[in-house]
Amino acid sequence: MAHTRTCVTAALAFLVPALLSGCQSTQNSGNDSEQAAQKVNIDTNPYPSTYTPIEGQPTVITNVTVIDGVGNKIDNGMVYFADGKIQAVGENIDFPDDARVIDGEGKWVTPGIIDNHSHLGVYPSPAIGSLSDGNEMTKPVTPGVWAEHSVWPQDAGFARALAGGVTTLQILPGSANLFGGRSVVLKNVPSRTMQDMKFPEAPYGMKMACGENPKRVYGKKGGPMTRMGNVRGYRQAWSDAQDYMRKWEKYEADVDAGKEATPPKRDLDLETMAGVLNGDILVHMHCYRADEMVTMMDMMKEFDYQISSFHHAVEAYKIADKLEQNNVCASMWADWWGFKMEAYDGIRENIPMVEKAGACAIVHSDSDIGIQRLNQEAAKAWSDGKRAGIDISMADAWVWLTANPAKSLGIFDKTGSLEAGKNADLVLWTGNPFSTYTKAEKVYIDGGQVFDLNDPRMQPQSDFEVGQAAQGENQ
Amino acid sequence: MRKLIIAAALASAGFAQSALAQNIAITGAKIYTQTEQGVIENGTLLIRDGNIESIGNDVNVPDGYRKYDASGKVVTPGLVGAMTSLGLVEVESWAGVVDASVGDASVSHSGAAFDVSYAINPDSTVIDVSRIEGVTSAATTISYTDYLFQGQGSVISLGKGAEIIKPRAFTVLDVGGNGAEHSGGSRAALWVTLEKLFDEASGLSEAPGLDTVWEGLNTRADIEALQRILSGDMPLVMEAERKSDILQILAFKKRHPEVNIILMDAAEAWRVADELAEADIPVIMNPEMNLPDSFEAIGASIENAARLAKAGVKVAVGMETHNIRLATQHAGNAVANGLTHEQGIASLTSNPASILGVSDRVGSLAAGKQADVVIWSGDPLEVTEYAEQVFIKGEPIDMDSRQTELRDRYQNFYGQDGKTSQYIQP
């Protein structure tokens, strides 16, 4: 653990690759030149994951309808998983005699749902001021705050989301600020600590926000009070981050050249932004309006970073071609609209129209209620597309719930599909998950069972709910 | 464009609705009548002069009726939005006056006097968006005031013109934490205030005349509204989540048996389901609210609707404005968690109609009722099914909204080959 951590430490997000070797030599010998020893290293992973998978057993689900999350459907298929990984998926696959066999007749199996937009833990239940920790609404540029430092693992919403088949979720800061802070990717396992839930090796994200929210919050508190003020705010901050990187690069170069050098003062805000510019931290940007999204994509080119996904994106359908060209995902609701001006042009066909244009469409929740039935959110969008002449298969629609959000979070090499070698994050549904009446029956994370619809012992309960007079969902 | 053509057709007909009124026959459908006739398989429904003429298995279609073949499809009464702010709000946040929100207004001390029937905008795009998905009428209310009461709501039709089916149809009052905040921050003040307001109103035979000096707790305008509540003419929709608050409502009902009470929100209502059934207090709710999102809703449960209905409580589902169209999904999820399918359909149609006092006109399909009818592609509670054709007062409505027009505009913009032009052309 210590070794890994120190090594990551040395690979400071924004340092040039040449410095990596410096890190490694320091690490390997522990007795390097004085210059290297003097170099200030910054630990980029000071709150490391302590996640340990729940122990599972080799399991095969047979006679089941399989949706693999990358566009394929097998009507009478099998899924075999063991050692925390998907081992095989197909119509007829080999599995060992001692594997547990679950007859999936009439049921469907899918990859676990990945919600890339949740505020569970940072805006938990109960929704009271004392637990409201999602928006650092003190100044518009706060990329140095980390959502993981607000996550309350006892939010009852985690278990409700699990009952809806959500196995992985990104917890984002709110959207009051131009730069809202770092996100964290969690595995949805009932735990005492955020670190126990933290998805190992998932990159950090950084939240940004367009439009109405920053200008409403700061319009009378020193600004920005306009959209042009918002853009000035982003650009100045990016420019400051570039300057900050140059200072560190100069420092590193001076130390390497044997010169006397004082390390720059750490700036936690700029450190996160430098991580983005270096490609280690993924940008998730709250943005509703088509024209604003296009401006943001220009800005991304101006400062040479990549936006991973726009979030909410209710006007994505107007610029789906440009999203495709720029390789930016859109994370959307099926049908939310009208609650504010920038959501006024929402249409039900937003998701299928983004899909049709070949862009990366994602179904997200941004809601502790919506996260409980994201399968229905995808089902609505699938049906809305069909009505509008956009024929998408259910298997392709499921990509919106697993593979695409996994890609937006930089974890698709680990999860988001039922393919051999991937983490065994999967859901066995009581039937077709495009139906209102279908529920998640069994949920597995890394091959360990976390939830069972028919076994109260497999239905997590938060500390907050323990010992209350009223036991709503847990009786 | 289609709208323009229809408008032109109306113009040439001199806007005479009756001149356009058609006799309509819907055949072959599975019909949820929401009456003693129950569900009719392969049924026929006749519409004449805006009303339902007859309904059943053995109904012959007379000549001259425009036929809608609904074989394999489902027909229900038009959905009745149980609690919305339709017509009172276009965009909620920071976009001009929202008539669903009342700040300082000296005409009232308690908020009881406000009356939304003056405030409804039939041109709101939210009405079109909702009606093409099967919502044909709705309760519409102020959703926020600086006062105790949320004024007097109306029940409106979502047909063109948004006719008011029933003005001053109900008054909403929060007796939970939100209500307490308007009463010094405590229920200890809220209930005393409420009782004193009602005491004063009940002690007067009528509102004091202009020739008397009046310095009561209520303003003259409030007294009239409170007297209508006290007589049972105007239902009082009491919002509460916590069991103890609902018990207070039951106690209030005992003290004021004439008052026609509807419970709303009601997270912990299942804990007192039998008592609510016995007191004949119906519930308006969103059954998806299953989180302990405050200390008032610790017992929130996804089975709330099912448990209430099982105890005999009349349940209405549908508390939204922009997305009141999602009431079908909400009811569907209640059915997925124990509500019967029949109760699920009732929670969207006959139950809200009867709770709101408009069941003589809407909410069920029977001869003589207003012909608010929906042909669905399949089970309305399935998220993948949808309203194929909606009729309001016997007229097949134009199934377009600003949203479908935006959709078509951009689908055309991308073109058949997926290529776009630089400029948007209508």
Interface residues (C-beta under 8 A of the other chain):
Chain A: S125 P126 A127 I128 A156 G157 R160 E212 R216 Y317 K318 A320 D321 D335 W336 W337 G338 F339 K340 M341 Y344 D345 G346 I347 R348 E349 M353 K356 A357 D368 I369 Q372 R373 Q376 A379 K380 W382 S383 R387 A388 G389 F434 S435 T436 Y437 T438 K439 F464 E465 Q468 A469 A470 Q471 G472 E473
Chain B: E90 V91 E92 S93 W94 A95 V126 V129 K243 A267 E268 R271 E288 M289 N290 L291 P292 D293 S294 F295 A297 I298 G299 A300 S301 I302 H322 N323 R325 L326 Q329 G332 N333 V335 A336 L381 E382 V383 T384 E385 Y386 Q403 T404 L406 R407 Y410 Q411 Y414 G418 T420
